[in-house]
Amino acid sequence: MTYLASALLSFTIAIPLVLALVRVHKVRTSYFPFMVLLLLAFTTEVVSEISLRLTRGNTTVSNIYTLLEFGVILWQFYAWGFLRRRKALLILLAAASFFTWVTENIGYGRLELHFCSASVFINSLIIVFLCINEINALIASFSGHLFRNARFLICMGLMIISIYSLITEGTLLIDPQNAVVDWPIFNIFSFVNAFVNIIYAIAVCFIPVRDDYYFSRRFKA
């Protein structure tokens, strides 16, 4: 795959972001963290592109994004209610992720040199656990079509990218020198990422409108 094709696929994150910005004034606040996640991902793509052109590397940008992304994802599950009811678990998960990231990037001085595979692996495990729990709760309580449910779609997107990350980062952790295996796996990332971005775009379209929105429009009119 050419660099241009990979970059274009990465910037498909702009599709759900634009849709989110169009709807941001009327959707429920419990989905704001997801919108922040879209903005963070798009901003990271832009900064990463600039960094690649100026320094021929984006390792630092990617590693910082790993830390911020997980924080926003925890915020999203807090906003949905699961982690709000389990604050001890929230603190434990946040502490585990932060400790791993600091140890790997600061303790071992890898921030500018290597992508933080251990942090991504730990974060991905936690995200898969949170998504499975959320999906199980939806299956038990939601009576409509799940593929028209924004929360379900967001969790599916997060699970797909997290499971992919578990495979790629697990490969690196087990055998970091095995480029023959690494490259085929990493080459499909752009396609997986673009597919997840399309899922996010669909999810944005199904984010429920806040309860007072139509009343507010009528009152203002």
Disulfide bonds with the S-S distance in Angstrom:
none
